[in-house]
Amino acid sequence: MSHKPHTYTIDTEIEVYLHRDRVAYPSICITFSLSPGSPAVMYQRNGDPGWPAESAEIELISATLIDGGGMDPTQIQIDNWAEIYLHSDNGFAHAMTTAEDWLNNERDQADEHRAEMRREDNQ
């Protein structure tokens, strides 16, 4: 019973380990979809059995190099970096925060619209 996935975009700097202990920090733009998952339901209201929880799922849609930091990576490398980032603890948290911020903004806009409609009705 998970929600429909939505598409989000984040810009981030990726730590890339090169040979001989060198590290580079290319910046990439990551577009991804996020299905937030859903909590478990033990029983439905009518007493029928419920369903197990579904965890959040994240899927890479695309990745674009913003600044290679002196590197000229292939698209395959950029996609791999993005995939690794999204499935890391920090990347997943960044993605979830981005989604939550978007949802909060949508709610705020809806609240503002409802308040404006009420003001117009009261005039």
DAJO-V999942 format. One record per backbone hydrogen bond with DSSP energy under -1.0 kcal/mol. CO is the residue of the C=O (numbers start at 1). NH is the residue of the N-H. If there is no record, write none. Layout:
[[CO NH] [CO NH]]
//
This chain:
[[6 34] [8 32] [10 30] [12 28] [16 24] [22 18] [24 16] [26 14] [27 66] [27 67] [28 12] [29 64] [30 10] [31 61] [31 62] [32 8] [33 59] [34 6] [35 57] [38 54] [41 51] [42 50] [44 47] [48 44] [51 41] [54 38] [57 35] [59 33] [62 31] [64 29] [67 27] [68 71] [74 78] [75 79] [76 80] [77 81] [78 82] [79 83] [80 84] [81 85] [82 86] [83 87] [85 88] [88 92] [89 93] [90 94] [91 95] [92 96] [93 97] [94 98] [95 99] [96 100] [97 101] [98 102] [99 103] [100 104] [101 105] [102 106] [103 107] [104 108] [105 109] [106 110] [107 111] [108 112] [109 113] [110 114] [111 115] [112 116] [113 117] [114 118] [115 119] [116 120] [117 121] [118 122]]
//
